[in-house]
């Protein structure tokens, strides 16, 4: 089974450059007629893309980077900052190194890095395990983060913390199409099971809320309280 189409799909999740429309066209062509549903999602994505590259970049950043809808770091999506993510990263880094898969400036669990690693893996058991235990569950969670109720909740949280929104979440749902296309492709190639998911049922919003609460706690502990604060001790 050839998995070379994941090389093309991986580029969709990299930060958009001037040739991004060509990247999208390449991904559509790579799916050919073997993945008609996934191809349809990418065609819809192509039709909805803004004309200007800076607009695409802004929507990408809002989707995956700043005040993000979700993260593209698979381990973080599944485990947050739990030690289990560290275990996953160690194992993935071994595979990346063994197969000379350059991760650039990103971590080993960055989704595009995993998509580029996938066609290089020769051990079918390792390949299937990486898809079914990591990639597919994470992509499913990413897709769920684009649900209207989740988008609304994140906007409220970011407004509370930052007092402003870079881009309202309702504007960035076009990137949901590339996530759906990827999941459909993985399902077609690996016959995914939709139950007994081997990960905690925590949302990206839950991870972000936890991080903000930690930050607020640190700020509170570093500030001077009104009770018991002497002239020498703030």
Secondary structure, DSSP 8 states (H G I E B T S, - for coil): ---THHHHHHHHTS---TTHHHHHHHHHHHHTTTTHHHHHHHHHHHHHS-SSHHHHHHHHHHHHTTT-SS-SBHHHHHHTTSHHHHHHHHHHHHHHHHTT---TTS-TTBHHHHHHHHTT---HHHHHHHIIIIIHHHHHHHHHTTSHHHHHHHHHHHHHHHSS-SS-GGG-GGGHHHHHHHHHHHHHHH----SS-SS----HHHHHHHHHHHHHHHHHHHS--SSS--TT--
